[in-house]
Amino acid sequence: MSATLRSVEGQDEAGILREIQAALQNLRFGSVEITVHNAQIVQIERKEKFRLQAQSSKHA
């Protein structure tokens, strides 16, 4: 089964695909969630995580 792409805020199918691609661009850690309602995409959400590493302190 697949969801149909519909106009979201005046955007066509190609516009929705561009939004999904933009959400994925440069994403290293995280997720992109596509919300479907009544077999139509209604929301695209990007969640990004930033991994921080503790600096090792070396005393000479």
N, C-alpha and C positions, 0 to 999 in steps of 0.2 A: 504494500500500500504506500502511496505517496500523497503528500499534501499538495494542493494546488497553490500556486503563487497568485496573489491578487494585488490590486492596487492598494498600497498603504500610504496614507498621506499624499495622495496624488502621484505615487511612483508606480511605474510599470514593472513587469517581471525582471527586466534587465536591471532596473534600479534596485530592486530587492537583492538580486544576486551581487551587485556591487557593494551593498551594505554588508552582506555576509562576508564578502572578501575583505572589506575594510576592517571588519571586526577581527578577522583572523590575522591580518597583517601585523608583523612584528610581535606577535604573541608568543612568549617563551614559556611561561608557566600560567595556566589558567584554563578557562573554558569559554565557549560561545554557546549560549542557549537560545534555541529557536522555539518560540511558543506558538502552538497551533490551536486554533479554536474553530470549530465547525469546518474542519479540513482546509483551513486557510491560515497562512502565516500572519500573525498579528503583532509579534514582538520579537526583537533580536536583542539579546543582552550579552555583554562582554564582562567577564570577571577575570581580573588579572591579579596574579600574585607576584610579589617581589621577594626573592630569597636574599636575605641578608646574612653575611658570614661575619662572625666575630673576628676582630683583628687580633692576631696573636701578638702579645707584647713581649718583646725580647729585651732583656736588660743586659747591657754589656759590662 
